[in-house]
Amino acid sequence: MNTLEWLGTLTAIDTTSRLSNLGLIETVRDDLQRQGLQPWLSTNAEGTKANLFCTLPDQAGGTQGGIALSGHTDTVPVDGQPWTSDPFRLTEREGRLYARGACDMKGFIATAVAMVPEFLAMPRAKPMHLALSYDEEVACIGAPVMLSGLRERGIRVDGCVVGEPTSMKPVVAHKGLNAWRCRVHGKAAHSSLTPRGCNAVEHAARLICAIRDLAEAWRAEGPFDEAYDVPYSTITTNMIQGGIAMNTIADACEFTYEFRNLPVLSPAEVQARISAYIQGELLPRMRSEFPGASVELENLATAPGLDASEQAAVTQLVRALTADSSVRKVAYGTEAGLFQGAGIPTVVCGPGSIEQAHKPDEFVEADQLAQCERFLRQLAHSLA
C-alpha cells in the first residue's frame, strides 16, 4: 500500500487511548513479517496494548546503530466534537486529509510503513528501525516499556526522529510534562456548625491559589527561554471535585494540576515547593481545626523535556535534509525526551501542524505527507 492507503487503514482503526491498539499494531506487524522482517512487541501488564519495534537490517545484515523512526499509535477521543465527516474514515477535501489521528500522528506512521519496501531495496550501510508506541497521549506510558526492551535485547540506536506534527521543520527542544492529583481530607459538619468541621474545599482552594502564585512568579520572573512559543514554565489546576451538598461542610476535595517545565527547571524542585507549602502552611491550619486532616499527592504522569544537542549527528542530519537552521522549541511534550534519556540523540520532525491536533476535523495536508516521503527517502539514502 502507498502512504494514503496506509493512512486510510490506520485511521479506520479506533486507537483512542482508552481502547486497545492491538488491531493497528498487528496490522503493521503482519505486513512487516510478509516482507521478511522480524518485528517484536512489548505489551502492557494486561496484554491489551503493545509497542512495536522492527529493525530493517543494513545491506550486510547488521542491526546495530542507525536511525529509528518513532511514532505513537494512540489518539485522543472524538467525544462531543462537531466533526463534519466520519472521524474514522479518511476523507480528502481540497488537498486535506481528514480523520482522527491523521495529523497526530498516523500520517508519519503511514508514511514510514509505506516506504519500508523502498528502504529495504536501498543499499544502506546502517540499519533503520520502526518504533511504534502505545499510550503517549496518557502520560507516555508505552515508550519506557519499549526502551526497556531495547536495553534487554542489547539493541543500540544511533539517533531517533520522532514524527510529531511540526510542519516538517525540526524541533530541538520541548518542555517536560508532570501531572499530579491532590486529595484534601477534612471533616464534615452541618454548614450551620462550621467550627465543628474542617472544610476541604476551602483549604484545597488555598493550595490552588498557591499553585497559581507559582505560575505567576514564573511568568514574571522566569527562568525564560525566548526560543519557546511560551517562554517560561507553566502550571495550572484544570479539574476539581468536592463536597456532597450545599449545606454540608465538605470533608473531601480532589483536584489535578499539571506543570510544563523548561528543561532548566527541575520537576523535583517544583514539587518540593508545593510540598513545602502543604507541610509548612496548609496542614498546620487544617489541623488547628481538625487534628486528623490530611493531604495526599499522587503522581499521574511524568515525561521529561527534550533539549537536543546541536552537535549530535541526527540533529545535523535533520537540519541538512530540511535545510532549516532555526532553533525551534515548543511547549507541548513528546516521547523524544524519553529517547534522549535512554542515550539516543533525538529530534522531532514530522508532517502536519500541531494546531490541528486534538481538534474536530483534524487533518494533514497531502503536500505534508509528500514532503515527509522526500525527507525519509533522503534520510535513508544518507545511511548508504
VENDA-V317243 format. One record per residue. N is the residue number from 1. RES is the residue in one letter. SS is DSSP state (H for helix, E for strand, C for the rest). PHI is phi in whole degrees, -180 to 180 (999 if undefined). BURIAL is b if it has 16 or more other C-alpha atoms within 10 Angstrom, else e. Layout:
BEGIN
n->N res->RES ss->SS phi->PHI burial->BURIAL
n->N res->RES ss->SS phi->PHI burial->BURIAL
END
This chain:
BEGIN
n->1 res->M ss->C phi->999 burial->e
n->2 res->N ss->C phi->-85 burial->e
n->3 res->T ss->H phi->-61 burial->b
n->4 res->L ss->H phi->-65 burial->b
n->5 res->E ss->H phi->-65 burial->e
n->6 res->W ss->H phi->-65 burial->b
n->7 res->L ss->H phi->-64 burial->b
n->8 res->G ss->H phi->-63 burial->b
n->9 res->T ss->H phi->-66 burial->b
n->10 res->L ss->H phi->-71 burial->b
n->11 res->T ss->H phi->-75 burial->b
n->12 res->A ss->C phi->-73 burial->b
n->13 res->I ss->C phi->-95 burial->b
n->14 res->D ss->C phi->-74 burial->b
n->15 res->T ss->C phi->-114 burial->b
n->16 res->T ss->E phi->-49 burial->b
n->17 res->S ss->C phi->-55 burial->b
n->18 res->R ss->C phi->-74 burial->e
n->19 res->L ss->C phi->-108 burial->e
n->20 res->S ss->C phi->-75 burial->b
n->21 res->N ss->C phi->-107 burial->b
n->22 res->L ss->H phi->-63 burial->b
n->23 res->G ss->H phi->-59 burial->e
n->24 res->L ss->H phi->-69 burial->b
n->25 res->I ss->H phi->-60 burial->b
n->26 res->E ss->H phi->-70 burial->e
n->27 res->T ss->H phi->-63 burial->e
n->28 res->V ss->H phi->-67 burial->b
n->29 res->R ss->H phi->-56 burial->b
n->30 res->D ss->H phi->-63 burial->e
n->31 res->D ss->H phi->-66 burial->e
n->32 res->L ss->H phi->-66 burial->b
n->33 res->Q ss->H phi->-64 burial->e
n->34 res->R ss->H phi->-63 burial->e
n->35 res->Q ss->C phi->-94 burial->e
n->36 res->G ss->C phi->86 burial->e
n->37 res->L ss->C phi->-92 burial->b
n->38 res->Q ss->C phi->-126 burial->e
n->39 res->P ss->C phi->-67 burial->b
n->40 res->W ss->E phi->-128 burial->e
n->41 res->L ss->E phi->-111 burial->b
n->42 res->S ss->E phi->-128 burial->b
n->43 res->T ss->E phi->-114 burial->b
n->44 res->N ss->C phi->-75 burial->e
n->45 res->A ss->C phi->-61 burial->e
n->46 res->E ss->C phi->-84 burial->e
n->47 res->G ss->C phi->75 burial->e
n->48 res->T ss->C phi->-94 burial->e
n->49 res->K ss->C phi->-138 burial->b
n->50 res->A ss->E phi->-148 burial->b
n->51 res->N ss->E phi->-92 burial->b
n->52 res->L ss->E phi->-127 burial->b
n->53 res->F ss->E phi->-129 burial->b
n->54 res->C ss->E phi->-141 burial->b
n->55 res->T ss->E phi->-101 burial->b
n->56 res->L ss->E phi->-99 burial->b
n->57 res->P ss->C phi->-60 burial->b
n->58 res->D ss->C phi->-75 burial->b
n->59 res->Q ss->C phi->-65 burial->b
n->60 res->A ss->C phi->-96 burial->e
n->61 res->G ss->C phi->88 burial->e
n->62 res->G ss->C phi->-71 burial->e
n->63 res->T ss->C phi->-122 burial->b
n->64 res->Q ss->C phi->-98 burial->b
n->65 res->G ss->C phi->85 burial->b
n->66 res->G ss->C phi->78 burial->b
n->67 res->I ss->E phi->-116 burial->b
n->68 res->A ss->E phi->-101 burial->b
n->69 res->L ss->E phi->-108 burial->b
n->70 res->S ss->E phi->-117 burial->b
n->71 res->G ss->E phi->-153 burial->b
n->72 res->H ss->E phi->-94 burial->b
n->73 res->T ss->C phi->-96 burial->b
n->74 res->D ss->C phi->-86 burial->b
n->75 res->T ss->E phi->-131 burial->b
n->76 res->V ss->C phi->-83 burial->b
n->77 res->P ss->C phi->-70 burial->b
n->78 res->V ss->C phi->-108 burial->b
n->79 res->D ss->C phi->-53 burial->e
n->80 res->G ss->C phi->75 burial->e
n->81 res->Q ss->C phi->-88 burial->e
n->82 res->P ss->C phi->-83 burial->e
n->83 res->W ss->C phi->-72 burial->b
n->84 res->T ss->C phi->-99 burial->e
n->85 res->S ss->C phi->-147 burial->e
n->86 res->D ss->C phi->-62 burial->e
n->87 res->P ss->C phi->-67 burial->b
n->88 res->F ss->C phi->-113 burial->b
n->89 res->R ss->C phi->-138 burial->b
n->90 res->L ss->C phi->-61 burial->b
n->91 res->T ss->E phi->-126 burial->e
n->92 res->E ss->E phi->-104 burial->e
n->93 res->R ss->E phi->-141 burial->e
n->94 res->E ss->C phi->52 burial->e
n->95 res->G ss->C phi->81 burial->e
n->96 res->R ss->E phi->-112 burial->b
n->97 res->L ss->E phi->-110 burial->b
n->98 res->Y ss->E phi->-101 burial->b
n->99 res->A ss->C phi->177 burial->b
n->100 res->R ss->C phi->-66 burial->b
n->101 res->G ss->C phi->90 burial->b
n->102 res->A ss->H phi->-58 burial->b
n->103 res->C ss->H phi->-93 burial->b
n->104 res->D ss->H phi->-120 burial->b
n->105 res->M ss->H phi->-140 burial->b
n->106 res->K ss->H phi->-75 burial->b
n->107 res->G ss->H phi->-62 burial->b
n->108 res->F ss->H phi->-67 burial->b
n->109 res->I ss->H phi->-61 burial->b
n->110 res->A ss->H phi->-60 burial->b
n->111 res->T ss->H phi->-63 burial->b
n->112 res->A ss->H phi->-63 burial->b
n->113 res->V ss->H phi->-68 burial->b
n->114 res->A ss->H phi->-63 burial->b
n->115 res->M ss->C phi->-91 burial->b
n->116 res->V ss->H phi->-55 burial->b
n->117 res->P ss->H phi->-58 burial->e
n->118 res->E ss->H phi->-67 burial->e
n->119 res->F ss->H phi->-60 burial->b
n->120 res->L ss->H phi->-65 burial->b
n->121 res->A ss->H phi->-81 burial->e
n->122 res->M ss->C phi->-81 burial->e
n->123 res->P ss->C phi->-81 burial->e
n->124 res->R ss->C phi->-87 burial->b
n->125 res->A ss->C phi->-89 burial->b
n->126 res->K ss->C phi->-134 burial->b
n->127 res->P ss->C phi->-76 burial->b
n->128 res->M ss->E phi->-121 burial->b
n->129 res->H ss->E phi->-137 burial->b
n->130 res->L ss->E phi->-107 burial->b
n->131 res->A ss->E phi->-132 burial->b
n->132 res->L ss->E phi->-110 burial->b
n->133 res->S ss->E phi->-116 burial->b
n->134 res->Y ss->C phi->-112 burial->b
n->135 res->D ss->C phi->56 burial->b
n->136 res->E ss->C phi->-69 burial->b
n->137 res->E ss->C phi->-70 burial->b
n->138 res->V ss->C phi->-120 burial->e
n->139 res->A ss->C phi->90 burial->b
n->140 res->C ss->C phi->54 burial->b
n->141 res->I ss->H phi->-77 burial->b
n->142 res->G ss->H phi->-78 burial->b
n->143 res->A ss->H phi->-57 burial->b
n->144 res->P ss->H phi->-60 burial->b
n->145 res->V ss->H phi->-66 burial->b
n->146 res->M ss->H phi->-66 burial->b
n->147 res->L ss->H phi->-64 burial->b
n->148 res->S ss->H phi->-63 burial->e
n->149 res->G ss->H phi->-64 burial->b
n->150 res->L ss->H phi->-61 burial->b
n->151 res->R ss->H phi->-63 burial->e
n->152 res->E ss->H phi->-64 burial->e
n->153 res->R ss->H phi->-89 burial->e
n->154 res->G ss->C phi->69 burial->e
n->155 res->I ss->C phi->-89 burial->e
n->156 res->R ss->C phi->-109 burial->e
n->157 res->V ss->C phi->-124 burial->b
n->158 res->D ss->C phi->-79 burial->b
n->159 res->G ss->E phi->-165 burial->b
n->160 res->C ss->E phi->-141 burial->b
n->161 res->V ss->E phi->-115 burial->b
n->162 res->V ss->E phi->-92 burial->b
n->163 res->G ss->C phi->-89 burial->b
n->164 res->E ss->C phi->-62 burial->b
n->165 res->P ss->C phi->-68 burial->b
n->166 res->T ss->C phi->-128 burial->b
n->167 res->S ss->C phi->59 burial->b
n->168 res->M ss->C phi->59 burial->b
n->169 res->K ss->C phi->-118 burial->b
n->170 res->P ss->C phi->-68 burial->b
n->171 res->V ss->E phi->-111 burial->b
n->172 res->V ss->C phi->-108 burial->b
n->173 res->A ss->E phi->-158 burial->b
n->174 res->H ss->E phi->-149 burial->b
n->175 res->K ss->C phi->-76 burial->b
n->176 res->G ss->E phi->-84 burial->b
n->177 res->L ss->E phi->-122 burial->b
n->178 res->N ss->E phi->-139 burial->b
n->179 res->A ss->E phi->-122 burial->b
n->180 res->W ss->E phi->-134 burial->b
n->181 res->R ss->E phi->-109 burial->b
n->182 res->C ss->E phi->-120 burial->b
n->183 res->R ss->E phi->-117 burial->b
n->184 res->V ss->E phi->-108 burial->b
n->185 res->H ss->E phi->-115 burial->b
n->186 res->G ss->C phi->-118 burial->b
n->187 res->K ss->E phi->-141 burial->b
n->188 res->A ss->C phi->-78 burial->b
n->189 res->A ss->E phi->-164 burial->b
n->190 res->H ss->E phi->-66 burial->e
n->191 res->S ss->C phi->-66 burial->b
n->192 res->S ss->C phi->-82 burial->e
n->193 res->L ss->C phi->-121 burial->e
n->194 res->T ss->H phi->-57 burial->e
n->195 res->P ss->H phi->-64 burial->e
n->196 res->R ss->H phi->-91 burial->e
n->197 res->G ss->C phi->-119 burial->b
n->198 res->C ss->E phi->-137 burial->b
n->199 res->N ss->C phi->-79 burial->b
n->200 res->A ss->H phi->-65 burial->b
n->201 res->V ss->H phi->-65 burial->b
n->202 res->E ss->H phi->-67 burial->b
n->203 res->H ss->H phi->-73 burial->b
n->204 res->A ss->H phi->-62 burial->b
n->205 res->A ss->H phi->-62 burial->e
n->206 res->R ss->H phi->-62 burial->e
n->207 res->L ss->H phi->-67 burial->b
n->208 res->I ss->H phi->-61 burial->b
n->209 res->C ss->H phi->-66 burial->e
n->210 res->A ss->H phi->-64 burial->b
n->211 res->I ss->H phi->-65 burial->b
n->212 res->R ss->H phi->-64 burial->b
n->213 res->D ss->H phi->-60 burial->e
n->214 res->L ss->H phi->-64 burial->b
n->215 res->A ss->H phi->-61 burial->b
n->216 res->E ss->H phi->-68 burial->e
n->217 res->A ss->H phi->-65 burial->e
n->218 res->W ss->H phi->-63 burial->b
n->219 res->R ss->H phi->-65 burial->b
n->220 res->A ss->H phi->-88 burial->e
n->221 res->E ss->H phi->-115 burial->e
n->222 res->G ss->C phi->80 burial->e
n->223 res->P ss->C phi->-66 burial->b
n->224 res->F ss->E phi->-117 burial->b
n->225 res->D ss->C phi->-143 burial->e
n->226 res->E ss->C phi->-69 burial->e
n->227 res->A ss->C phi->-75 burial->e
n->228 res->Y ss->E phi->-83 burial->b
n->229 res->D ss->C phi->-66 burial->e
n->230 res->V ss->C phi->-115 burial->b
n->231 res->P ss->C phi->-83 burial->b
n->232 res->Y ss->E phi->-147 burial->b
n->233 res->S ss->C phi->-71 burial->b
n->234 res->T ss->E phi->-130 burial->b
n->235 res->I ss->E phi->-147 burial->b
n->236 res->T ss->E phi->-142 burial->b
n->237 res->T ss->E phi->-105 burial->b
n->238 res->N ss->E phi->-119 burial->e
n->239 res->M ss->E phi->-142 burial->e
n->240 res->I ss->E phi->-150 burial->b
n->241 res->Q ss->E phi->-150 burial->e
n->242 res->G ss->E phi->-175 burial->b
n->243 res->G ss->C phi->83 burial->b
n->244 res->I ss->C phi->-123 burial->e
n->245 res->A ss->C phi->-160 burial->e
n->246 res->M ss->C phi->-66 burial->e
n->247 res->N ss->C phi->-107 burial->e
n->248 res->T ss->E phi->-128 burial->b
n->249 res->I ss->E phi->-61 burial->b
n->250 res->A ss->C phi->-73 burial->b
n->251 res->D ss->C phi->-94 burial->b
n->252 res->A ss->E phi->-150 burial->b
n->253 res->C ss->E phi->-148 burial->b
n->254 res->E ss->E phi->-129 burial->b
n->255 res->F ss->E phi->-146 burial->b
n->256 res->T ss->E phi->-120 burial->b
n->257 res->Y ss->E phi->-137 burial->b
n->258 res->E ss->E phi->-137 burial->b
n->259 res->F ss->E phi->-131 burial->b
n->260 res->R ss->E phi->-117 burial->b
n->261 res->N ss->E phi->-99 burial->b
n->262 res->L ss->C phi->-60 burial->b
n->263 res->P ss->C phi->-56 burial->b
n->264 res->V ss->C phi->-78 burial->e
n->265 res->L ss->C phi->-103 burial->b
n->266 res->S ss->C phi->-76 burial->e
n->267 res->P ss->H phi->-58 burial->b
n->268 res->A ss->H phi->-64 burial->e
n->269 res->E ss->H phi->-67 burial->e
n->270 res->V ss->H phi->-62 burial->e
n->271 res->Q ss->H phi->-66 burial->e
n->272 res->A ss->H phi->-63 burial->e
n->273 res->R ss->H phi->-66 burial->e
n->274 res->I ss->H phi->-67 burial->e
n->275 res->S ss->H phi->-63 burial->b
n->276 res->A ss->H phi->-64 burial->e
n->277 res->Y ss->H phi->-65 burial->e
n->278 res->I ss->H phi->-62 burial->b
n->279 res->Q ss->H phi->-73 burial->e
n->280 res->G ss->H phi->-88 burial->e
n->281 res->E ss->H phi->-124 burial->e
n->282 res->L ss->H phi->-68 burial->b
n->283 res->L ss->H phi->-63 burial->b
n->284 res->P ss->H phi->-58 burial->e
n->285 res->R ss->H phi->-67 burial->b
n->286 res->M ss->H phi->-64 burial->b
n->287 res->R ss->H phi->-76 burial->e
n->288 res->S ss->H phi->-71 burial->e
n->289 res->E ss->H phi->-97 burial->b
n->290 res->F ss->C phi->-152 burial->b
n->291 res->P ss->C phi->-58 burial->e
n->292 res->G ss->C phi->-88 burial->e
n->293 res->A ss->C phi->-64 burial->b
n->294 res->S ss->E phi->-153 burial->b
n->295 res->V ss->E phi->-135 burial->b
n->296 res->E ss->E phi->-114 burial->e
n->297 res->L ss->E phi->-120 burial->e
n->298 res->E ss->E phi->-132 burial->e
n->299 res->N ss->E phi->-76 burial->e
n->300 res->L ss->E phi->-97 burial->e
n->301 res->A ss->E phi->-162 burial->e
n->302 res->T ss->E phi->-143 burial->b
n->303 res->A ss->E phi->-130 burial->b
n->304 res->P ss->C phi->-69 burial->b
n->305 res->G ss->C phi->-74 burial->b
n->306 res->L ss->E phi->-117 burial->b
n->307 res->D ss->E phi->-143 burial->b
n->308 res->A ss->C phi->-71 burial->b
n->309 res->S ss->C phi->-78 burial->b
n->310 res->E ss->C phi->-68 burial->e
n->311 res->Q ss->C phi->-84 burial->e
n->312 res->A ss->C phi->-64 burial->e
n->313 res->A ss->H phi->-61 burial->e
n->314 res->V ss->H phi->-69 burial->b
n->315 res->T ss->H phi->-64 burial->b
n->316 res->Q ss->H phi->-65 burial->e
n->317 res->L ss->H phi->-67 burial->e
n->318 res->V ss->H phi->-64 burial->b
n->319 res->R ss->H phi->-62 burial->b
n->320 res->A ss->H phi->-66 burial->e
n->321 res->L ss->H phi->-70 burial->b
n->322 res->T ss->H phi->-96 burial->b
n->323 res->A ss->C phi->52 burial->e
n->324 res->D ss->C phi->-132 burial->e
n->325 res->S ss->C phi->-108 burial->e
n->326 res->S ss->C phi->-67 burial->e
n->327 res->V ss->C phi->-87 burial->e
n->328 res->R ss->C phi->-114 burial->b
n->329 res->K ss->E phi->-128 burial->b
n->330 res->V ss->E phi->-131 burial->b
n->331 res->A ss->C phi->-84 burial->b
n->332 res->Y ss->C phi->-76 burial->e
n->333 res->G ss->C phi->-105 burial->b
n->334 res->T ss->C phi->-144 burial->b
n->335 res->E ss->C phi->-84 burial->b
n->336 res->A ss->H phi->-60 burial->b
n->337 res->G ss->H phi->-63 burial->b
n->338 res->L ss->H phi->-69 burial->b
n->339 res->F ss->H phi->-64 burial->b
n->340 res->Q ss->H phi->-61 burial->b
n->341 res->G ss->H phi->-64 burial->e
n->342 res->A ss->C phi->-88 burial->e
n->343 res->G ss->C phi->87 burial->e
n->344 res->I ss->C phi->-110 burial->b
n->345 res->P ss->E phi->-56 burial->b
n->346 res->T ss->E phi->-140 burial->b
n->347 res->V ss->E phi->-131 burial->b
n->348 res->V ss->E phi->-102 burial->b
n->349 res->C ss->C phi->-164 burial->b
n->350 res->G ss->C phi->-161 burial->b
n->351 res->P ss->C phi->-80 burial->b
n->352 res->G ss->C phi->93 burial->b
n->353 res->S ss->C phi->-108 burial->b
n->354 res->I ss->H phi->-62 burial->b
n->355 res->E ss->H phi->-66 burial->e
n->356 res->Q ss->H phi->-91 burial->b
n->357 res->A ss->C phi->-66 burial->b
n->358 res->H ss->C phi->73 burial->b
n->359 res->K ss->C phi->-93 burial->b
n->360 res->P ss->C phi->-65 burial->b
n->361 res->D ss->C phi->55 burial->b
n->362 res->E ss->C phi->-59 burial->b
n->363 res->F ss->E phi->-147 burial->b
n->364 res->V ss->E phi->-127 burial->b
n->365 res->E ss->E phi->-77 burial->b
n->366 res->A ss->H phi->-59 burial->b
n->367 res->D ss->H phi->-64 burial->e
n->368 res->Q ss->H phi->-65 burial->b
n->369 res->L ss->H phi->-66 burial->b
n->370 res->A ss->H phi->-65 burial->e
n->371 res->Q ss->H phi->-62 burial->b
n->372 res->C ss->H phi->-64 burial->b
n->373 res->E ss->H phi->-60 burial->b
n->374 res->R ss->H phi->-62 burial->e
n->375 res->F ss->H phi->-62 burial->b
n->376 res->L ss->H phi->-69 burial->b
n->377 res->R ss->H phi->-64 burial->b
n->378 res->Q ss->H phi->-68 burial->e
n->379 res->L ss->H phi->-62 burial->b
n->380 res->A ss->H phi->-64 burial->b
n->381 res->H ss->H phi->-64 burial->e
n->382 res->S ss->H phi->-67 burial->e
n->383 res->L ss->C phi->-90 burial->b
n->384 res->A ss->C phi->-68 burial->e
END
